[in-house]
């Protein structure tokens, strides 16, 4: 077996589905004067394969919006009442306060050749409901949510923990979590990209 054929088969096995490989192979034959992929020189194979992969695999970002209501307070036990109020303002109210949160979950990927979907939005909605809405809706974020236990319940910290809850289920559903926006009020929101630079 030539190194070129090996290279193509490794690429086929590791990067792309059989259907998409066949589609790219068909385009390669057309672009490359009807010659089969396996007969090309390795350097040219890599060039054409890489260029066509990037031309065929179009990354799309798709988002789902959901809502939940929850109570919390921003408070550090080791601080005085005065310092808590100075730092957190009304959010340090000992009797809690609530928000009507809106969350946007963005998934990226290549649309399926069969369905045109990056991810089935019904599946994404189910994941968000199970992993985020059900645990958080009408709950006290300081007291009622095990995966927020011991955490200062700022919007910044909440969105990081939400990412940790949904990243793997989304991956198993065929998508890649790219971005979460958590809106606390109409004026205040947090964007999180999994600790990476945007996109």
C-alpha positions, 0 to 999 in steps of 0.5 A: 500500500502506498503512503498516499493511500494510507494517508487518505484512509487515515484521514477517512477513518479519523476525520470524516464520515464515509458519505462525506468522504465519497462526496469529497472524493467525487469532487476531487475526481472532477477537479483533478481531471477525473483521476482517482484519488489513490493515484495522485501524488501524496503532496497533491493529495494532501493539498486537494483533500485539505482544500476540499475538506475546508470548502465542503465542511462549513461550520455553522453556529446554532442557538437555543434560548430557554428561561428559568427563574431562581433566587440567590444572594451574593454574600461572603460569610467571612465578611462583615455585613458592611463589606458585603453590602459595599461589594455586592449592594442589594444583591447581598440582601440576606433574605435573597432576591430573584431573577428571570434568567434567559440562557442562550446555548450555542452549538457549532458543527457541520450540517449533516448531509442527511438532515441538514442539522448541526444538532437536532434542536429537540435534542438540544432543548431536552439536554438544556431542560434536563441539565439546566432548567429542571435543576435551577428553575424556581430554586435557591441557587445558594441552597438547592443546587448540588453542583453550585454548592459552596460557590458564590452564585454570581452569574459568571460562576453559574454560567461556568458550571452550566457549561460543565453540565451540558458540554458532554451531553451535547457532544454525545448528541453530535454537537460541540458546545461553543458559547453560552450567554446567560442574561440576568437582567435586560441590561446584564449578561455574561458570555462564556466560551468554555475558557477559550477565545470566542469562536 
